[in-house]
Amino acid sequence: MDSMDIVDQIRKRSRVFYEYARIAFERGDYDLSIFMYEQSIQLRLKALLLRLLGFMPRGHNVRELLGILSKTLRELGREDLAGKVDKFVEMWRSGLRVLVEAYTAARYLPRTYERSDTAEIAKLVDSLLALLGEVEKGVFGEH
């Protein structure tokens, strides 16, 4: 299996997590919805980083993965795209904290999320997916 097959497989898993996050949201399962949104975006980031770097960084922290993406884009001479990633991180700082927390909270912490929390995370994820599509198109000329 070549790396593009792996990228496609990871992207597909990302889409499935996204779809289930939306279903969980509609059912009122907000804790699971946020967890699945986190998984979706983590996998989408890793798929893009695999394409850019030729390997998938270890770790799961979405903020760290965005930092790796920004650094990689700068190394590729794409300061414009790196700046957009940095601006996104700044604009969504608190929501990204919630996503990072959701990764652990879903497993170990007695944290619950409300509809409004989850709706905000859904907006963040939709915005980030659009940005990642823009980055991919900017670097590879496609989506």
LINKAVEN-V790169 format. One record per residue. RES is the residue in one letter. SS is DSSP state (~ for helix, > for strand, _ for the rest). PHI is phi as a letter, one per 40 degrees, with the letter a starting at -180 (999 if undefined). NEAR is the number of other C-alpha atoms within 8 Angstrom. Layout:
res->RES ss->SS phi->PHI near->NEAR
res->RES ss->SS phi->PHI near->NEAR
//
This chain:
res->M ss->_ phi->999 near->4
res->D ss->_ phi->c near->5
res->S ss->~ phi->c near->9
res->M ss->~ phi->c near->7
res->D ss->~ phi->c near->8
res->I ss->~ phi->c near->10
res->V ss->~ phi->d near->12
res->D ss->~ phi->c near->9
res->Q ss->~ phi->c near->8
res->I ss->~ phi->c near->12
res->R ss->~ phi->c near->11
res->K ss->~ phi->c near->8
res->R ss->~ phi->c near->10
res->S ss->~ phi->d near->14
res->R ss->~ phi->c near->9
res->V ss->~ phi->c near->9
res->F ss->~ phi->d near->12
res->Y ss->~ phi->c near->11
res->E ss->~ phi->c near->8
res->Y ss->~ phi->c near->10
res->A ss->~ phi->c near->14
res->R ss->~ phi->c near->9
res->I ss->~ phi->c near->9
res->A ss->~ phi->c near->12
res->F ss->~ phi->d near->12
res->E ss->~ phi->c near->7
res->R ss->~ phi->c near->6
res->G ss->_ phi->g near->7
res->D ss->_ phi->c near->9
res->Y ss->~ phi->c near->13
res->D ss->~ phi->c near->11
res->L ss->~ phi->c near->10
res->S ss->~ phi->c near->15
res->I ss->~ phi->c near->15
res->F ss->~ phi->d near->13
res->M ss->~ phi->c near->12
res->Y ss->~ phi->c near->15
res->E ss->~ phi->c near->13
res->Q ss->~ phi->c near->11
res->S ss->~ phi->d near->14
res->I ss->~ phi->c near->13
res->Q ss->~ phi->c near->13
res->L ss->~ phi->c near->12
res->R ss->~ phi->c near->12
res->L ss->~ phi->c near->12
res->K ss->~ phi->c near->12
res->A ss->~ phi->c near->14
res->L ss->~ phi->c near->11
res->L ss->~ phi->c near->13
res->L ss->~ phi->c near->13
res->R ss->~ phi->c near->11
res->L ss->~ phi->c near->7
res->L ss->~ phi->b near->8
res->G ss->_ phi->g near->8
res->F ss->_ phi->a near->7
res->M ss->_ phi->b near->9
res->P ss->_ phi->c near->8
res->R ss->_ phi->c near->4
res->G ss->_ phi->h near->4
res->H ss->_ phi->b near->7
res->N ss->_ phi->c near->8
res->V ss->~ phi->d near->13
res->R ss->~ phi->c near->10
res->E ss->~ phi->c near->8
res->L ss->~ phi->c near->13
res->L ss->~ phi->c near->11
res->G ss->~ phi->c near->9
res->I ss->~ phi->c near->8
res->L ss->~ phi->c near->11
res->S ss->~ phi->c near->13
res->K ss->~ phi->c near->9
res->T ss->~ phi->c near->10
res->L ss->~ phi->c near->12
res->R ss->~ phi->c near->10
res->E ss->~ phi->c near->7
res->L ss->_ phi->c near->6
res->G ss->_ phi->g near->6
res->R ss->_ phi->b near->9
res->E ss->~ phi->d near->8
res->D ss->~ phi->d near->6
res->L ss->~ phi->c near->11
res->A ss->~ phi->c near->13
res->G ss->~ phi->c near->9
res->K ss->~ phi->c near->9
res->V ss->~ phi->c near->12
res->D ss->~ phi->c near->10
res->K ss->~ phi->c near->8
res->F ss->~ phi->c near->9
res->V ss->~ phi->c near->11
res->E ss->~ phi->c near->7
res->M ss->~ phi->c near->6
res->W ss->_ phi->b near->9
res->R ss->~ phi->d near->8
res->S ss->~ phi->c near->6
res->G ss->~ phi->c near->10
res->L ss->~ phi->c near->11
res->R ss->~ phi->c near->9
res->V ss->~ phi->c near->8
res->L ss->~ phi->c near->14
res->V ss->~ phi->c near->12
res->E ss->~ phi->c near->8
res->A ss->~ phi->c near->12
res->Y ss->~ phi->d near->11
res->T ss->~ phi->c near->9
res->A ss->~ phi->c near->10
res->A ss->~ phi->c near->11
res->R ss->~ phi->c near->6
res->Y ss->~ phi->b near->6
res->L ss->_ phi->b near->7
res->P ss->_ phi->c near->5
res->R ss->_ phi->c near->6
res->T ss->_ phi->b near->6
res->Y ss->_ phi->b near->9
res->E ss->_ phi->c near->8
res->R ss->~ phi->d near->9
res->S ss->~ phi->c near->6
res->D ss->~ phi->d near->8
res->T ss->~ phi->c near->13
res->A ss->~ phi->c near->8
res->E ss->~ phi->c near->9
res->I ss->~ phi->c near->12
res->A ss->~ phi->c near->10
res->K ss->~ phi->c near->8
res->L ss->~ phi->d near->10
res->V ss->~ phi->c near->10
res->D ss->~ phi->c near->8
res->S ss->~ phi->c near->8
res->L ss->~ phi->c near->10
res->L ss->~ phi->c near->10
res->A ss->~ phi->c near->8
res->L ss->~ phi->c near->10
res->L ss->~ phi->c near->10
res->G ss->~ phi->c near->9
res->E ss->~ phi->c near->9
res->V ss->~ phi->c near->9
res->E ss->~ phi->c near->12
res->K ss->~ phi->c near->10
res->G ss->~ phi->c near->9
res->V ss->~ phi->c near->6
res->F ss->~ phi->b near->7
res->G ss->_ phi->g near->7
res->E ss->_ phi->a near->6
res->H ss->_ phi->b near->7
//
